[in-house]
Amino acid sequence: MNISGSAGRERAARIDADALRHNVRTLADYVRPAKVLVAVKADGYGHGALTAARAAVEAGADWLGTAHVTEAAALRAAGIEAPILAWLHTRTTDFSQGIRQQIDLGVSGWELDLIAEAAEQLHMPARVHLKIDTGLGRNGCPADQWPSLVAQAAEYAEQGLISVEGIFTHLAVADEPDRRETDEQLDAFRAAVDIAEAQGVVPDLRHAANTPAALSRPDAHFDMVRVGVGVYRQSPFADRTPDDLGLRPAMELRTSVANIKRVPVSQGISYGLTHRTSSPTTLALIPLGYADGIPRIAVDAPVWINGTVYRSAGRVAMDQFVVDLGADETDVAVGADVVIFGGESGITAADWGTAAQTINYEIITRIGPRVPREVVDSAEDGHDPSAQGAL
């Protein structure tokens, strides 16, 4: 596919909706009979929140998850009717909007009074999930305050202001399956559930597992799991690839060569002149930069041009970076297709994560709005999942 030729775009992130559906179904197979919540926060991990939400629902996801109420409200405005949980709030969060639009609200403690107040003004009960901090140290109610939060929730429920739909927590090191801290967190979670049940708070949904726990810890599945990065074909494990997990590529980041030039030995490249050529060579200019989500810190990062993997040279700039095509003559010309990762290139977001000293999650979520999302559906295109290099 030639982005500039067939789609009229200088750059694009190609999103395969059928791959997203496949990945949701694959993850659901790991966790049955538990329900599945698909996280579509952060613009669907960079894939487009609405695209990801629709694909998830079509694949049978029971719930969707967002960080912010505003993200959930945007899905409602687009016609998504599936249950949605939003769990990260500030003092300015519009809880009334969440209640009106049947968005479930995560509660770590301070939010509960404001949510109950909004529910009372609306004459409509709020649906909440109480979150216990079992060791991650971020959001969630501390264990010593948990009994009082549960008691307060039970009182508001008795008044008809809230309905406690779930109790949940988040795991810190499930991507390292041998870490004992996951066992400790699950023990703490079970204890928190027992405390809630002893006070008459018995919700339908207990959920703790993220993608790595969904794949490696059946004892963490409870009533529902929350899967995120696996849906977007990223492995959370250092020793297991997405292929090992049965996941299909869902994003292909592409552009085309913007310039070609021959340069002499010792030619400095990009800001700071941190790289100089070791011999006469040919350079290709790639029109994506850190304003588009390409990590500025990336060094020796791979791209795929005309069937060959080349490496970046010098610092990534705001709008562009440079690739060294080598000393030999090249058939790469201005306008040649460039795959940053995905598709038939064999290059992954994890490869770029390595080049940028970060993780695959960051690479896919940071692709900026200047890069159009081009949604395709390989099922409608007659996709053969067994085909070499196919999306």
VMD Tcl script that draws the C-alpha trace (Angstrom):
set ca {
  {0.00 0.00 0.00}
  {1.32 3.41 -0.92}
  {0.06 5.94 1.60}
  {0.91 9.01 -0.45}
  {-0.21 7.48 -3.74}
  {-3.41 5.60 -2.91}
  {-4.60 7.46 0.17}
  {-3.22 10.93 -0.51}
  {-1.55 11.06 2.89}
  {2.04 11.92 3.70}
  {1.96 9.72 6.79}
  {-0.58 7.41 8.42}
  {-1.12 4.88 11.15}
  {-3.02 2.02 9.56}
  {-5.35 0.38 12.11}
  {-6.78 -3.06 11.41}
  {-10.18 -3.38 13.12}
  {-10.31 -7.13 12.51}
  {-6.96 -7.61 14.23}
  {-8.35 -5.78 17.26}
  {-11.39 -8.07 17.24}
  {-9.17 -11.12 16.95}
  {-7.02 -10.03 19.87}
  {-10.06 -9.38 22.08}
  {-11.41 -12.85 21.31}
  {-8.00 -14.42 21.92}
  {-7.66 -12.78 25.32}
  {-11.25 -13.70 26.19}
  {-10.39 -17.33 25.49}
  {-7.65 -17.17 28.14}
  {-9.98 -15.96 30.88}
  {-13.36 -17.62 30.38}
  {-15.72 -17.69 32.23}
  {-14.59 -14.30 33.57}
  {-15.97 -11.22 31.85}
  {-13.67 -8.98 29.83}
  {-13.23 -5.21 30.11}
  {-11.23 -3.74 27.22}
  {-9.32 -0.58 28.07}
  {-9.73 2.04 25.35}
  {-8.19 4.90 27.30}
  {-5.50 7.14 25.79}
  {-7.34 7.19 22.46}
  {-7.47 3.42 22.35}
  {-3.74 3.16 23.09}
  {-3.16 5.35 20.07}
  {-5.39 3.30 17.76}
  {-8.45 5.54 18.05}
  {-10.82 5.17 20.99}
  {-13.96 4.77 18.92}
  {-12.31 2.30 16.52}
  {-11.06 0.24 19.46}
  {-14.37 0.44 21.32}
  {-16.42 -0.67 18.34}
  {-14.04 -3.53 17.59}
  {-14.07 -4.64 21.23}
  {-17.86 -4.66 21.45}
  {-18.15 -6.49 18.13}
  {-15.75 -9.12 19.46}
  {-17.87 -9.69 22.55}
  {-16.22 -7.52 25.19}
  {-18.50 -7.12 28.20}
  {-17.14 -3.75 29.34}
  {-15.00 -0.87 28.17}
  {-12.58 1.08 30.33}
  {-11.32 4.64 30.24}
  {-9.16 6.64 32.60}
  {-11.29 9.79 32.45}
  {-15.01 10.48 32.45}
  {-14.48 12.75 29.44}
  {-13.12 9.80 27.45}
  {-16.15 7.72 28.38}
  {-18.54 10.57 27.58}
  {-17.05 10.89 24.09}
  {-17.80 7.21 23.48}
  {-21.37 7.70 24.66}
  {-21.73 10.67 22.31}
  {-20.58 8.44 19.46}
  {-23.29 5.91 20.24}
  {-21.42 3.34 22.33}
  {-23.93 1.81 24.75}
  {-21.77 -0.88 26.37}
  {-20.97 -0.59 30.09}
  {-18.00 1.74 30.67}
  {-15.86 2.19 33.77}
  {-13.84 5.41 34.31}
  {-11.46 5.41 37.26}
  {-9.13 8.43 37.34}
  {-10.70 11.65 38.62}
  {-9.81 15.12 39.79}
  {-11.74 17.72 41.78}
  {-13.04 19.11 38.50}
  {-14.36 15.79 37.15}
  {-18.00 16.12 36.08}
  {-19.50 13.29 38.12}
  {-23.00 14.41 37.19}
  {-22.20 13.79 33.54}
  {-20.92 10.34 34.41}
  {-24.06 9.48 36.35}
  {-26.41 10.81 33.66}
  {-24.65 8.83 30.98}
  {-24.54 5.58 32.95}
  {-20.75 5.63 33.27}
  {-19.50 3.56 36.20}
  {-17.11 5.48 38.44}
  {-14.03 4.17 40.19}
  {-13.77 5.31 43.80}
  {-10.53 5.46 45.79}
  {-11.92 7.48 48.71}
  {-12.30 11.25 48.40}
  {-14.57 11.01 45.35}
  {-17.37 9.18 47.12}
  {-18.88 12.22 48.85}
  {-18.86 14.26 45.63}
  {-20.39 11.39 43.67}
  {-23.13 10.92 46.27}
  {-23.82 14.66 46.24}
  {-24.15 14.65 42.45}
  {-26.43 11.62 42.61}
  {-28.66 13.32 45.16}
  {-28.99 16.43 42.99}
  {-29.86 14.30 39.95}
  {-32.19 11.97 41.85}
  {-30.32 9.16 40.14}
  {-28.04 6.60 41.82}
  {-24.39 6.47 40.78}
  {-22.80 3.18 39.80}
  {-19.42 2.84 41.54}
  {-16.54 0.42 41.83}
  {-14.52 0.69 45.04}
  {-10.77 0.49 44.49}
  {-8.37 -0.91 47.09}
  {-4.64 -0.16 46.90}
  {-3.07 -3.58 47.43}
  {0.50 -2.47 46.85}
  {0.89 -0.45 43.65}
  {0.92 2.79 45.63}
  {-0.96 4.90 43.09}
  {-4.72 5.25 43.12}
  {-6.91 3.19 45.42}
  {-7.89 3.28 49.07}
  {-5.12 2.44 51.58}
  {-5.82 -0.78 53.47}
  {-6.13 0.96 56.86}
  {-8.86 3.25 55.47}
  {-10.72 0.54 53.58}
  {-13.19 -0.46 56.33}
  {-14.36 3.13 56.73}
  {-14.71 3.62 52.95}
  {-16.78 0.45 52.71}
  {-18.96 1.57 55.62}
  {-19.51 4.94 53.98}
  {-20.37 3.26 50.69}
  {-22.83 0.96 52.44}
  {-24.53 3.97 54.02}
  {-24.85 5.79 50.69}
  {-26.15 2.60 49.10}
  {-28.79 2.32 51.84}
  {-29.84 5.89 51.02}
  {-30.21 4.95 47.35}
  {-27.47 7.35 46.23}
  {-25.02 4.75 44.91}
  {-24.93 1.18 43.75}
  {-21.65 -0.65 44.38}
  {-21.16 -2.64 41.20}
  {-17.57 -3.71 41.73}
  {-14.48 -3.93 43.89}
  {-11.14 -3.75 42.13}
  {-7.40 -3.27 42.39}
  {-4.44 -2.97 40.03}
  {-1.37 -5.22 39.94}
  {2.16 -3.84 39.93}
  {4.40 -6.63 38.64}
  {2.15 -9.16 36.90}
  {4.38 -8.78 33.83}
  {7.07 -10.54 35.88}
  {5.20 -13.76 36.76}
  {7.73 -15.01 39.30}
  {7.46 -11.93 41.54}
  {5.95 -12.75 44.94}
  {4.36 -9.30 45.19}
  {1.50 -10.42 42.94}
  {0.62 -13.16 45.43}
  {0.72 -10.58 48.22}
  {-1.52 -8.21 46.28}
  {-4.06 -10.92 45.52}
  {-4.12 -11.95 49.19}
  {-4.71 -8.32 50.16}
  {-7.47 -8.05 47.56}
  {-9.26 -11.13 48.85}
  {-9.05 -9.74 52.37}
  {-10.54 -6.43 51.19}
  {-13.41 -8.27 49.51}
  {-14.05 -10.21 52.74}
  {-14.19 -6.95 54.72}
  {-16.69 -5.51 52.24}
  {-18.88 -8.59 52.27}
  {-18.89 -8.60 56.08}
  {-20.41 -5.10 55.89}
  {-23.02 -6.18 53.38}
  {-21.28 -4.79 50.29}
  {-21.35 -7.71 47.86}
  {-20.93 -6.46 44.28}
  {-21.24 -8.59 41.18}
  {-17.78 -7.76 39.86}
  {-14.43 -8.38 41.51}
  {-11.58 -7.47 39.16}
  {-7.83 -7.32 39.56}
  {-6.15 -8.79 36.47}
  {-4.55 -6.68 33.76}
  {-3.26 -8.17 30.50}
  {-0.24 -9.98 32.00}
  {-2.30 -11.43 34.84}
  {-5.03 -12.42 32.41}
  {-2.43 -14.42 30.50}
  {-0.44 -15.88 33.38}
  {-2.50 -15.83 36.60}
  {-5.84 -17.67 36.43}
  {-6.20 -17.11 40.18}
  {-6.42 -13.36 39.45}
  {-9.34 -13.59 37.04}
  {-12.17 -13.38 39.59}
  {-15.36 -12.11 37.91}
  {-13.74 -9.86 35.29}
  {-10.35 -9.00 33.84}
  {-9.24 -5.65 32.40}
  {-7.16 -6.10 29.26}
  {-5.39 -3.26 27.55}
  {-2.05 -3.56 25.85}
  {-2.63 -7.13 24.67}
  {-5.63 -6.00 22.62}
  {-3.24 -3.77 20.68}
  {-0.86 -6.67 20.00}
  {1.80 -5.77 22.52}
  {3.27 -8.43 24.78}
  {3.64 -7.44 28.45}
  {6.30 -10.10 28.95}
  {10.03 -9.88 28.28}
  {10.25 -13.52 27.19}
  {7.04 -13.96 25.17}
  {6.32 -12.30 21.87}
  {2.88 -11.26 20.60}
  {3.07 -14.20 18.19}
  {3.64 -16.53 21.15}
  {0.40 -15.20 22.64}
  {-1.58 -15.56 19.41}
  {-2.03 -11.82 18.87}
  {-2.23 -10.12 15.47}
  {-0.66 -6.77 14.51}
  {-3.20 -3.96 14.72}
  {-1.16 -0.86 13.84}
  {1.19 -0.15 10.97}
  {2.94 3.24 11.01}
  {3.92 4.39 7.53}
  {5.19 7.36 5.58}
  {7.40 7.95 2.53}
  {10.92 9.18 1.94}
  {10.99 12.98 1.81}
  {14.54 13.50 0.53}
  {17.65 11.59 -0.59}
  {21.22 12.88 -0.63}
  {24.78 11.62 -0.93}
  {27.11 12.90 1.77}
  {30.88 12.60 2.36}
  {32.73 10.89 5.18}
  {32.45 12.67 8.56}
  {29.19 14.35 7.62}
  {27.43 15.42 10.80}
  {23.75 14.52 11.09}
  {21.00 16.43 12.89}
  {21.09 18.62 15.98}
  {24.14 18.36 18.17}
  {26.04 16.49 15.44}
  {25.99 13.45 17.70}
  {26.50 11.20 14.68}
  {29.03 11.49 11.85}
  {29.25 9.22 8.85}
  {32.12 6.74 8.78}
  {32.29 6.77 4.99}
  {30.59 8.40 2.01}
  {26.97 7.30 2.19}
  {23.39 8.03 1.21}
  {20.92 9.54 3.65}
  {17.14 9.35 3.52}
  {14.93 11.91 5.25}
  {11.87 10.49 7.04}
  {9.08 13.07 7.63}
  {8.10 12.02 11.14}
  {9.51 13.46 14.35}
  {8.89 13.82 18.02}
  {5.86 16.05 17.33}
  {4.36 12.95 15.71}
  {5.36 10.65 18.55}
  {8.74 9.41 17.33}
  {10.89 9.34 20.49}
  {13.60 11.99 20.40}
  {15.85 9.74 22.44}
  {15.70 6.89 19.91}
  {19.12 5.78 18.64}
  {19.83 3.36 15.78}
  {16.09 2.79 15.38}
  {14.84 0.53 12.56}
  {12.73 1.41 9.52}
  {11.76 -0.72 6.53}
  {12.24 0.64 2.99}
  {11.99 -1.40 -0.21}
  {12.21 -4.66 1.71}
  {15.32 -3.73 3.69}
  {15.71 -2.66 7.30}
  {17.77 0.50 7.74}
  {18.74 2.38 10.90}
  {18.28 5.95 12.02}
  {21.31 8.21 12.35}
  {21.56 11.26 14.60}
  {18.92 12.85 16.76}
  {15.23 12.73 15.98}
  {13.97 16.27 15.32}
  {10.50 17.72 15.78}
  {9.28 16.81 12.29}
  {11.84 14.44 10.82}
  {14.72 12.07 11.29}
  {17.49 10.68 9.09}
  {18.22 7.12 8.01}
  {21.59 5.95 6.71}
  {21.10 3.86 3.55}
  {24.75 2.79 3.37}
  {27.75 3.38 1.15}
  {26.60 1.26 -1.78}
  {24.34 2.55 -4.52}
  {20.68 2.36 -3.56}
  {17.37 2.06 -5.37}
  {15.62 4.05 -2.64}
  {14.18 7.23 -4.10}
  {12.10 10.16 -2.93}
  {8.58 8.87 -2.41}
  {9.59 5.32 -1.47}
  {7.31 3.76 1.12}
  {8.66 3.65 4.67}
  {7.31 1.42 7.42}
  {8.28 2.55 10.90}
  {6.76 -0.55 12.49}
  {4.10 -3.13 11.78}
  {2.81 -4.73 8.60}
  {5.21 -6.88 6.62}
  {8.27 -5.06 7.93}
  {8.83 -7.37 10.87}
  {9.66 -4.27 12.93}
  {7.69 -3.98 16.15}
  {6.85 -1.24 18.61}
  {9.03 -3.18 21.03}
  {12.01 -2.68 18.69}
  {11.43 1.05 18.82}
  {11.02 0.79 22.58}
  {14.46 -0.76 22.79}
  {15.95 1.99 20.62}
  {14.33 4.64 22.85}
  {15.02 2.94 26.19}
  {11.31 2.62 26.89}
  {8.47 0.12 26.50}
  {6.23 -0.85 23.62}
  {3.20 0.65 25.43}
  {4.71 4.14 25.19}
  {5.55 3.83 21.51}
  {2.00 3.08 20.37}
  {0.26 5.55 22.68}
  {2.44 8.50 21.79}
  {1.67 8.61 18.06}
  {0.33 12.14 17.72}
  {-2.80 13.61 16.10}
  {-0.80 14.93 13.14}
  {-0.62 11.30 11.99}
  {-4.02 10.33 10.53}
  {-5.50 7.00 11.61}
  {-6.52 5.00 8.57}
  {-8.93 2.26 9.62}
  {-9.06 -0.89 7.52}
  {-10.80 -4.21 8.11}
  {-8.79 -7.19 6.96}
  {-11.81 -9.48 7.41}
  {-13.64 -7.51 4.71}
  {-10.50 -7.53 2.58}
  {-10.32 -11.33 2.60}
  {-7.47 -11.43 5.12}
  {-5.74 -14.75 5.63}
  {-4.28 -14.72 9.18}
  {-1.78 -17.41 8.20}
  {-0.34 -15.33 5.36}
  {3.25 -14.27 5.85}
  {3.49 -10.65 6.94}
  {-0.22 -9.93 6.61}
  {-1.95 -7.59 8.99}
}
mol new
graphics top color blue
foreach p $ca { graphics top sphere $p radius 0.5 }
foreach p [lrange $ca 0 end-1] q [lrange $ca 1 end] { graphics top cylinder $p $q radius 0.2 }
display resetview
